[in-house]
């Protein structure tokens, strides 16, 4: 089975393929499916935005489409940046700019507890929808550490491993990450659906 990823993020595409290839599922990019969809993320929850993206790409491509909406929720910031994680601080900031702004906003804040949340949604041309949610608890580091990952990974610290997401190998990250957990739950639901 082939799914189209409703995202232009190459690292996300690789992560999805790593996990879903075990089911014999190939995830291709929008470009490979011959579509280029810009979806306005108007939802106020990860579930709403994930569904908006998956549905738009499914309608444009005619193929089942999978979307992930994920973000970082920081307790001391009342759950921010949350669904606005990718747009935190405005469109002019890159990943480093966003996590530096986060660190600035966290100056003097306690506790530093946070969680990454991911919601995976797959929309099928027949109208069926499968959705799954995953969360990974952690804390916000005082400074960025590590070269791997993307987004807020350099400042998201996992106390049990004593490392940030950016210091983990892909295998370590997939085993505990919000997206890894959401994909595992999604995989179970998809296996049931395909029976």
Secondary structure, DSSP 4 states (H G I P E B T S, - for coil): -EEEES---HHHHHHHHHHHGGGT-EEE-TTTTT---------SSHHHHHHHHHHHHHHHHSS-EEEEEEEEEEGGGTT-BGGGGGGTT-TT--HHHHHHHHHHHTTT-S--EEEEEEEEEEE-TTS-EEEEEEEEEEEE-SS---S-SSTTGGGEEETTTTEEGGGS-HHHHHHHSHHHHHHHHHHHHHHHHH-
